[in-house]
Amino acid sequence: MSRILRLATSVLRSQVPSISHTQIRDLSLFGFALAIGLLAALGAVAFRFLIELFQYLFWTSGDSFLDQVLAAPWWMTLGLPTAGGLITGPIIHHLAPEAKGPGIPAVILSVSAHQSTIRHRVTFLKGLVSSLLLGTGASVGREGPVVQIGASVGSSLAQLFRLRPDLRRVCLACGAAAGIAATFNAPIAGTLFALEVILMNLEVGYISHIVIAAIVGSVLSRAFWGEFPAFEAIPFELVSYFELAGYLLLGIAAGIVSIFFVRLTFGLESLFARLPLPGWIKPALGGLGLGVLALALPQVLGVGYGTVNAALNNSLLWNTALILLGAKLLATSLCIGSGMSGGILAPSLYLGATLGTAMGILSTQLGFAQSLHPAFFALAGMGAVVSGTTLAPITAIMTIFELTLQYQIILPLMLACISSTLVVRLLFGYSAYEVKLARSGVNIVRGHDVGILRNLHVREFMHRDYAWMHEDSSLRTLYQRLMESPYPHFVVLDANKELAGVVSLRDLRPVLDRFEELADSLAVRDVMTLNPVTLAERETMERAMHVFEQHQFSFVPVLEDSESKRVSGILSKDALLTAYDQRVLKDRVLSSHLTGK
């Protein structure tokens, strides 16, 4: 616990003797959440101001960014994205490699493997390079940099006051939530994004702190930009439930587009990586390719909210929507793949709006919709592609709801988002963020970098003293052992002392109504789970992490080797998580010692 929290504890206890240590800690953390929300929101405001400043300085005048691009001469359209990449490339390559790409994978990695620590310089450099790139027309989003800026603020504040790793994790999530909330004026979406994408699980004990930070971020954004939805769409209406079939098709198509988007982005990243050129010059090549594309289709430059609003107001034709869909796919993939800094959420909204427009018109022609409202499908398509690229359907649903303030869209939106997520899960298996981490050699499972467990083995952490029963024992004996034993489960052995199965109280439930009748006539073998999942002593803890995540067991029997049925012990999920935490702590301490931090 930090000195500040200890001081707060002594002061509060002197004034209110009955207050508990936990209550003091929670009150102190609420103060941190408020401060982080305020600072992260100010960072988001400053970031957006820099983008508008650079757009004003570099482009000609106009009511919107698209108007500025359309009024610019051809050499400016071609040269500015190239210049943006040329200026920011050396900064990213030499000073802050974390600023490369979407930014969110770096935040996830910080939570899972670096005890929620982010270098202080990231806050400034990420904002600078991303705003410069967006100001010169890069086809990326604002939300990735804002999340990294907010998370960096939270992490830096936690490091400054020397908070424990678990509290640093909360502070980092608070900053990320406040950044999203400030960017989109969407506190619920910000909260869910922090929980579903950054933490990858529900932090029930600290969810109120994350909510507070998101509320502060949203309030501050409204003070600067007003209280209005980020997008303006025509009022949604579901004429017939038969139209849901069209939204189901939209979700399937969105999942396919999401997979293609992720594959294209990282395929181009591999292509740029193989080029025999210095890494700092590659963003300029991506900018040059973007400029060439923008000569024909200037709508691909920037975040593209003008095109999104056009789709939400039925202003896009079917063929125009398809052309812009393909062009934006290529434009964003060029930018991210070449090493520029920026997010993928805004491009996903763009892709979803154009895909939805095309699918809306198609659904009407096929009879799934009774009237021509492609804007409705554009709205659902935005959420569906976001859901497919991030594999965070709850966040996607609430984001679209808060961005438009239209509750009637919820049912079609849920169908489209869930179906898109299922398509990506079944056909591809990873979000864009997980792919980015995997390409860096980091394998994330439920918020844990399981790669650090690769050199640890099951035999080092298993329990050799375990509870077991013979398969011939009666149900009455099993019941008595379960009531007396501190263990909720038993390994079942056969006459040769080899594994026959596992049994727990859950296996007894089907016969409890007739227990007295069957207690002496049935044996353990009659109710036990046959062919249980096992691990071998020599297998790695990384493999064990995947097993526990896939099957949701509390323990797994450990065999002498993969060919044997002889049980050496059991590995519990608690032991696995303890091993992970100890390894993370060890790596962190050694790193701090070697770097002198």
PyMOL commands that set and color helices and strands:
alter all, ss='L'
color gray80, all
select helices_A, chain A and resi 3-15+21-58+65-71+74-94+97-99+104-113+121-135+143-160+165-184+187-198+204-225+241-274+279-296+298-300+305-312+318-337+345-366+374-390+393-404+407-427+432-439+450-453+458-460+475-484+505-518+524-526+541-551+573-595
alter helices_A, ss='H'
color red, helices_A
select strands_A, chain A and resi 444-445+448-449+468-470+489-493+499-504+529-530+535-536+555-559+567-572
alter strands_A, ss='S'
color yellow, strands_A
deselect
rebuild
show_as cartoon
